[in-house]
Amino acid sequence: MAKAKQLKVTLIKSIIGQKPAKVASVRSLGLKKINSSNTLPDNDAVRGMVASVSHLVKVEEI
């Protein structure tokens, strides 16, 4: 079986001053501090959250 794709998401900018919906998206991605990273499954829900905060995060496919 093929290995499921993963995304490594890293917070590169602060969430201070962002709208509450953006802060909630960052928190639900499992990111707390700048330079914190989390590995998540590559699915539509995660891609949507990443797209909504694309100016704050860096994404790498694993």
ABEGO torsion letter per residue (X at the ends): XBBBBBBBBBBABBABGBBAAAAAAAAAAGBABBGBBBBBBBBAAAAAAAAAAAAABBBBBX
